[in-house]
Amino acid sequence: MNCLLDTQALIWTLIEPDRLSPMAREMIEDPSTVKHVSAVSFLEMSIKMSIGKLRLNGVTIDDMPGMLYDGGVELIVMDPFEAVMLGKLPFEGKHRDPFDRLLICQALSRNLTLISSDEQIAQYRKHGLSLIW
């Protein structure tokens, strides 16, 4: 299976793995699962750190790409087609988080299962999103 970790799942995987659901942890730890992390998550973490809304408990954001590469995680960037898809993705309920919406677009366009605890994201299943938590 191919999966995309959302930003929170990424942070918990690296810093607080006990906070992952059993299903998410099993998928992430399964060596046959191809794990992806988006540059979008690095944008979100960088912004939140710069405004004091995120601390990484001793891990620096500068260390994260190397940690992920060493762990066999594939880092992906946002391509123009995924960015354009964002404008076509309907707004569901009260969900307006642009980072989540970008990750949803990447998961949909790349046929990746998104690992996320965000209940708002579940609304996008009706648009074809595969979601695990």
N, C-alpha and C positions, 0 to 999 in steps of 0.2 A: 504494500500500500504506500501511497505517496501522501504526505501531509504537510500542512503549513501551520506553524505555531504562531498564534497571535502574540501580541507583545506581552500580555500578562503571563501566558503559558511559557513563553521564553524566559521571562524573569524567574518564575517559579522553578522552572527546570534547572536553571543555573544556581539559584540562591536558596530556594525553599521548596525542594521537590516534594515534601510531605503535603504541600497544599494542592498538589495535582490530584485530580480524581483518579481512582484506581484504573479506569478505562484509559484515561489520557496517559497515565504513567506507563501502563502496559504497552501502549502503542509507541510511545517515545523510546522506551527501553528495548523494544523488539528490534533486533539487528536487521530484520528483513524490511523494516519500514524505512523508506527514503524520506528524511526530514528536511524541510526547507524553512528558512527564515528570510523575511523580506527586509530590504533596506528601509522600507516604510516603518518598520519597528524601531530601527535606529534613529530615524527622524523623530518619531514620537518620544522615545526615551531621551534624546538630546534636548528637545524642547522642555519636557517635564523636569529634567535635571536643572536646566538653566533658570527655571522659575521657582525652583525649590519644592516641586511636587513629587520628586522621586529620589530615593536613595537606594543604592545597590549593595549595601552591607559589605563593604570592603572590596567588591569587584568594581573595576573601573570599566566604563563603556569602551575605552580604548582596548581593553583586554578581550572584550567579547568576540570580535570577529575571529581572532586566533583560537580562542576556546572552542568556538563552533566548528571551525575548520578541523581542528584536532579531534573533535568529537564526530567527524564525518557528516556534519550538517552542511547542506548546500545553501549558499547565500544567493538570493535572487534580487534583481533590480526591477523597478517598475518600467515597463515598456510603454511606448506611446499608445498602443492599442488598448492596453489596460486602463490607461489614464482617460482615454476617450470613453471607455465603457462606464466610467464613474458617472458621467452625465446622463447615461441611459438607465442606470440602476435606480429603480423606484425607491422612494423613502418609505420605510415601513414603520408604522407607529410613531413613537417619539424618538426613534433612533436617528441621530444626526452626526455621530462621531465620524469625522472625515478619515481618520486613520483606519478605523474598523471597516469603513466602506471601501477604502483602497484595498485592504486585505481580502475582503469579500470578492472584489473584482479579480484580484490575482488568483484566488482559489478557484473561482468559476472558470476563468479563461485558461488556466493550466490544469484543470481537472484534479485539484488537490483537495483533500479532506482538511477542513480547517479545525484546529484544536483550539477551543475557546470556552471559557466559563460564562461568557457574556450572554445572558438570556435574551437580550435584544437582538442579537445576531441570529438566533434561531428562527426569527421571522423570515429570513431569507431562504429557508429551505424550499419554500414554494417557488423560488426562482432557480432551483436546481443546486443549491449549496449543500454539500455534504459536510456535516458538522458532528464533532465528537466532543463530549466532555464526560 
